[in-house]
Amino acid sequence: MTKVPALALAAAVLAAGLTGCGQKRWCEHDATDTKVSDRYCKNHVPGYEWEHGDYKKKKKKKH
């Protein structure tokens, strides 16, 4: 009975990988929201994470 959960897990991983291929993504430094080399996220460096969508610099509101 261990084959069924393993198959379900494999299917979930495959589905997650396929949905990520069609999306735009980049690696970003969390503290500064600065786009950086993908190697930081690929190497799981703390303080960096994948971002998705259209990359646009965030504008700060002037008060």
Legacy VTK file of the C-alpha trace (Angstrom):
# vtk DataFile Version 3.0
C-alpha trace
ASCII
DATASET POLYDATA
POINTS 63 float
0.000 0.000 0.000
2.976 2.370 0.072
2.965 2.660 -3.696
-0.249 4.707 -3.741
1.004 7.553 -1.477
4.337 7.607 -3.300
2.555 7.844 -6.649
0.326 10.650 -5.351
3.372 12.538 -4.074
5.174 12.125 -7.397
2.116 13.402 -9.266
1.881 16.449 -6.977
5.561 17.308 -7.480
5.236 16.938 -11.242
2.124 19.138 -11.334
3.823 21.833 -9.269
6.807 21.806 -11.608
4.677 22.075 -14.719
2.660 25.022 -13.456
5.845 26.932 -12.610
7.300 26.589 -16.104
4.822 28.904 -17.788
5.127 31.675 -15.238
7.673 34.445 -15.064
9.766 34.176 -11.915
12.893 35.733 -10.536
14.950 35.644 -7.370
14.626 38.596 -5.027
16.352 39.773 -1.835
13.588 39.936 0.794
14.793 42.936 2.766
15.327 45.227 -0.213
13.000 43.686 -2.835
15.932 43.790 -5.239
16.108 41.398 -8.176
19.261 39.238 -7.888
20.884 36.276 -9.627
18.756 33.100 -9.611
21.652 31.228 -7.980
20.719 32.667 -4.574
17.272 31.054 -4.676
18.519 27.868 -6.336
21.053 27.473 -3.505
18.377 28.272 -0.864
20.380 31.173 0.575
18.518 32.659 3.578
16.970 36.050 2.849
16.210 35.320 -0.824
13.017 33.967 -2.361
11.364 33.343 -5.706
8.900 35.979 -6.864
6.276 35.431 -9.560
4.384 37.633 -12.000
5.454 40.746 -13.821
8.603 42.357 -12.428
7.990 46.026 -11.780
9.877 48.248 -9.384
7.655 49.136 -6.454
7.011 52.850 -6.184
6.975 54.398 -2.748
4.052 56.632 -1.993
4.853 60.260 -1.346
2.943 61.774 1.525
LINES 1 64
63 0 1 2 3 4 5 6 7 8 9 10 11 12 13 14 15 16 17 18 19 20 21 22 23 24 25 26 27 28 29 30 31 32 33 34 35 36 37 38 39 40 41 42 43 44 45 46 47 48 49 50 51 52 53 54 55 56 57 58 59 60 61 62
